[in-house]
Amino acid sequence: MDDYGFIITRHVICEKTNKYWNQSVKLIRSIYPLKKIIIIDDNSNQEFVKSDHNYKNTTIINSQYPKRGELLPFIYFLKNKWFHNAVIIHDSIFIHKKINFGKIKMPVLPIWHFPDHDDNPNNTNRILSGLKNNTKLLETLKGGSDLFMSVSGVKTSKWYGVFGCQCFINHNFLVKIQQKYNIENLLNYVSCRTDRCSLERIFGLIFHIEFPMLKIVKSLFGGIQTYLRWGYHYDEYYNDLFINKRIPKGWIKVWTGR
């Protein structure tokens, strides 16, 4: 069994968004020629879904749980141990620089993180209610647990959200989380973009509680808000890559309204 592979969440709604997953897979296949790629399609408009190539060692799964988005890779990885460790990303991520994930010894590592500020705590609380053993999660969300530290009398967070729930995660670690919290039950609570934004905070909470080292090593590439200009879109990326012959980062995230 491979030490690691890639899981990509795909959502195609037009010809342009069909380019995203094709570009993402082509780049992964060029940099990681032997690594398995799993594509989980979340409710795409199949009229626009078209493959540019016959991608080798790549499996496409049409999800039976529409609109669950960022939750899907975790659900399907739980049921299918395709590799020991998964690199979970969106179809709007373009990898131009190799990271040797085989050298990562942590059970989980977000790709990017962001401050724990929650714009919709009531919704996050609602989703947390669907988990087992959720007392500490609820306390932490309210700022009442040891995941917070006091600085000059002000509570400061020691946990961070996981941007897009994108991460490197070990299968055994994920199984441990399932056994403790029953994250599969979140399928009954997550069904829209607002819910998926809350999910970023929920996985951040769980990861920090179950692997406290993340208080120190927050993510692979740091904070998403300072990593690349917010709102950088596919047309800009295309121009940088093919016209300007330069890209701003080794890993590119493009923003898209879907």
C-alpha positions as CSV (number, residue, x, y, z in Angstrom):
1,M,0.0,0.0,0.0
2,D,1.2,3.5,-0.9
3,D,2.4,5.7,2.0
4,Y,0.3,8.6,0.6
5,G,-1.9,9.7,-2.2
6,F,-4.2,12.5,-3.1
7,I,-8.0,13.1,-2.7
8,I,-9.5,15.9,-4.7
9,T,-13.0,17.3,-4.2
10,R,-14.5,18.3,-7.6
11,H,-17.5,20.5,-8.4
12,V,-17.9,21.5,-12.1
13,I,-20.6,23.9,-13.0
14,C,-19.3,25.3,-16.4
15,E,-16.6,24.9,-19.0
16,K,-14.1,27.1,-16.9
17,T,-14.6,25.1,-13.7
18,N,-14.0,21.9,-15.7
19,K,-10.5,23.2,-16.4
20,Y,-9.8,23.3,-12.7
21,W,-9.7,19.6,-11.9
22,N,-8.0,18.8,-15.2
23,Q,-5.2,21.2,-14.5
24,S,-5.0,20.0,-10.9
25,V,-4.7,16.4,-11.9
26,K,-2.2,17.0,-14.7
27,L,0.1,18.8,-12.4
28,I,-0.1,16.2,-9.7
29,R,0.5,13.4,-12.2
30,S,3.6,15.3,-13.6
31,I,5.1,15.8,-10.2
32,Y,3.9,12.6,-8.5
33,P,3.7,10.2,-11.4
34,L,3.1,7.1,-9.3
35,K,0.8,8.4,-6.6
36,K,-2.8,7.4,-6.6
37,I,-5.4,10.2,-7.1
38,I,-9.0,9.9,-5.9
39,I,-11.4,12.4,-7.3
40,I,-14.7,12.8,-5.4
41,D,-17.3,14.6,-7.4
42,D,-19.8,16.6,-5.5
43,N,-22.9,17.2,-7.5
44,S,-21.2,18.5,-10.7
45,N,-23.2,19.4,-13.8
46,Q,-22.2,16.4,-15.9
47,E,-22.9,18.3,-19.1
48,F,-19.7,20.2,-18.5
49,V,-17.5,17.4,-17.1
50,K,-14.9,16.3,-19.6
51,S,-11.5,14.8,-19.1
52,D,-8.6,16.2,-21.1
53,H,-6.6,12.9,-20.8
54,N,-6.9,9.3,-19.8
55,Y,-5.3,9.9,-16.4
56,K,-3.5,6.8,-15.1
57,N,-3.9,5.5,-11.5
58,T,-6.9,7.9,-11.0
59,T,-10.3,6.9,-9.6
60,I,-13.4,9.1,-9.9
61,I,-16.2,8.7,-7.4
62,N,-19.6,10.3,-7.9
63,S,-20.6,11.1,-4.3
64,Q,-23.9,9.8,-3.0
65,Y,-24.0,12.7,-0.6
66,P,-24.6,15.9,-2.7
67,K,-23.5,19.4,-1.3
68,R,-21.4,17.9,1.5
69,G,-18.2,19.4,-0.2
70,E,-15.3,19.5,2.2
71,L,-16.7,16.7,4.4
72,L,-16.7,14.1,1.6
73,P,-12.9,13.2,1.5
74,F,-13.0,12.3,5.1
75,I,-16.1,10.1,4.8
76,Y,-14.8,8.2,1.8
77,F,-11.3,7.8,3.2
78,L,-12.8,6.3,6.3
79,K,-14.5,3.6,4.2
80,N,-11.6,3.1,1.8
81,K,-8.0,2.9,2.9
82,W,-6.5,3.7,-0.4
83,F,-3.2,4.7,1.2
84,H,-1.8,5.2,4.7
85,N,-2.0,9.0,4.4
86,A,-4.2,11.3,2.3
87,V,-3.4,14.7,1.0
88,I,-6.8,16.3,0.8
89,I,-7.2,19.3,-1.5
90,H,-9.8,21.1,-3.7
91,D,-10.0,21.0,-7.4
92,S,-8.9,24.7,-7.4
93,I,-5.4,23.9,-6.1
94,F,-2.6,23.7,-8.6
95,I,0.7,22.2,-7.4
96,H,3.9,23.3,-9.1
97,K,6.3,22.4,-6.4
98,K,6.8,18.9,-4.9
99,I,6.4,18.3,-1.2
100,N,7.6,15.0,0.0
101,F,4.7,14.0,2.1
102,G,6.4,10.7,2.9
103,K,8.7,12.6,5.3
104,I,5.9,14.0,7.3
105,K,5.6,12.1,10.6
106,M,2.6,14.0,12.0
107,P,-0.8,12.3,12.0
108,V,-2.5,15.4,10.7
109,L,-1.2,18.7,9.2
110,P,-3.5,21.4,7.7
111,I,-2.3,22.8,4.3
112,W,-3.2,26.3,5.4
113,H,-4.8,27.7,8.6
114,F,-6.7,30.8,9.6
115,P,-7.6,32.5,13.0
116,D,-10.4,30.8,14.9
117,H,-12.8,33.7,14.6
118,D,-16.3,32.3,13.8
119,D,-18.8,34.5,12.0
120,N,-21.6,32.0,12.7
121,P,-21.1,30.4,16.1
122,N,-24.7,29.4,16.4
123,N,-24.5,27.3,13.2
124,T,-21.2,25.8,14.3
125,N,-22.8,24.8,17.7
126,R,-25.7,23.3,15.8
127,I,-23.3,21.1,13.7
128,L,-21.2,20.2,16.8
129,S,-24.4,18.9,18.4
130,G,-24.3,16.0,15.9
131,L,-21.0,14.7,17.3
132,K,-20.3,12.4,20.2
133,N,-18.1,13.5,23.1
134,N,-18.6,17.1,22.0
135,T,-18.5,18.8,25.4
136,K,-14.9,20.0,25.1
137,L,-15.5,21.1,21.5
138,L,-18.4,23.3,22.6
139,E,-16.5,24.7,25.6
140,T,-13.5,25.5,23.4
141,L,-15.7,27.3,20.8
142,K,-17.0,29.5,23.6
143,G,-13.5,30.2,24.9
144,G,-13.7,28.2,28.0
145,S,-11.2,25.4,27.7
146,D,-7.4,24.9,28.0
147,L,-7.0,25.5,24.3
148,F,-7.1,29.1,25.1
149,M,-4.4,31.0,26.9
150,S,-4.6,34.3,28.7
151,V,-2.4,37.2,27.5
152,S,-2.6,40.3,29.7
153,G,-6.0,39.2,30.8
154,V,-7.3,38.7,27.3
155,K,-8.1,35.2,26.1
156,T,-6.1,34.3,23.0
157,S,-6.8,31.2,20.9
158,K,-4.4,28.3,20.7
159,W,-6.3,26.6,17.9
160,Y,-6.9,27.5,14.3
161,G,-9.4,26.8,11.5
162,V,-8.4,24.4,8.7
163,F,-8.8,26.4,5.4
164,G,-11.1,24.4,3.2
165,C,-10.6,21.4,5.5
166,Q,-7.5,20.7,3.3
167,C,-4.9,18.7,5.0
168,F,-2.5,15.8,5.2
169,I,-4.1,13.1,7.4
170,N,-3.2,9.6,8.5
171,H,-5.9,7.0,8.0
172,N,-5.5,5.5,11.5
173,F,-5.8,9.0,13.0
174,L,-9.0,9.6,11.1
175,V,-10.4,6.3,12.3
176,K,-9.6,7.4,15.9
177,I,-11.5,10.6,15.3
178,Q,-14.5,8.7,13.9
179,Q,-14.5,6.3,16.8
180,K,-14.5,9.2,19.3
181,Y,-16.7,11.8,17.7
182,N,-18.7,9.9,14.9
183,I,-17.9,12.4,12.2
184,E,-19.9,10.4,9.8
185,N,-23.0,11.8,11.5
186,L,-22.1,15.2,10.1
187,L,-23.6,14.1,6.8
188,N,-26.9,14.9,8.5
189,Y,-25.8,18.4,9.5
190,V,-23.7,19.7,6.6
191,S,-25.6,20.7,3.4
192,C,-24.6,24.2,2.3
193,R,-21.7,26.6,2.0
194,T,-22.4,28.1,5.4
195,D,-22.2,24.7,7.0
196,R,-19.0,23.9,5.2
197,C,-17.5,27.1,6.6
198,S,-18.4,26.0,10.1
199,L,-16.8,22.6,9.3
200,E,-13.5,24.3,8.8
201,R,-13.7,25.4,12.5
202,I,-14.9,22.1,13.7
203,F,-12.0,20.1,12.1
204,G,-9.7,22.7,13.5
205,L,-11.0,22.1,17.0
206,I,-10.8,18.4,16.7
207,F,-7.3,18.3,15.2
208,H,-5.9,20.6,17.9
209,I,-7.5,18.6,20.7
210,E,-6.4,15.2,19.3
211,F,-3.0,16.4,18.2
212,P,-1.9,19.4,20.4
213,M,1.4,19.8,18.4
214,L,-0.7,21.9,16.0
215,K,-0.6,24.7,18.6
216,I,3.1,25.1,17.5
217,V,3.1,23.8,13.9
218,K,-0.1,25.3,12.6
219,S,0.0,24.3,9.0
220,L,2.2,23.4,6.1
221,F,2.2,26.8,4.3
222,G,1.0,29.1,7.1
223,G,-2.0,31.4,7.2
224,I,-4.1,31.5,4.1
225,Q,-4.9,35.2,4.5
226,T,-1.2,36.2,4.0
227,Y,-0.1,33.3,1.7
228,L,-1.5,34.7,-1.6
229,R,-3.6,37.6,-2.5
230,W,-7.2,36.9,-1.5
231,G,-9.4,36.6,-4.5
232,Y,-6.6,35.5,-7.0
233,H,-8.6,33.9,-9.7
234,Y,-8.1,31.4,-12.5
235,D,-7.7,34.0,-15.3
236,E,-4.9,35.6,-13.4
237,Y,-3.3,32.3,-12.8
238,Y,-3.6,31.4,-16.5
239,N,-1.9,34.7,-17.5
240,D,0.9,34.2,-14.9
241,L,1.5,30.7,-16.0
242,F,1.3,31.0,-19.8
243,I,1.9,34.7,-20.6
244,N,4.0,36.1,-17.8
245,K,5.8,32.7,-17.4
246,R,5.9,33.0,-13.6
247,I,3.7,32.0,-10.8
248,P,3.6,33.6,-7.3
249,K,3.7,30.4,-5.3
250,G,4.6,26.8,-5.6
251,W,1.1,25.8,-4.6
252,I,-1.7,28.0,-6.0
253,K,-5.2,28.4,-4.7
254,V,-7.7,30.2,-7.0
255,W,-10.9,31.7,-5.7
256,T,-14.1,30.9,-7.6
257,G,-17.7,31.5,-7.0
258,R,-19.5,28.1,-6.8
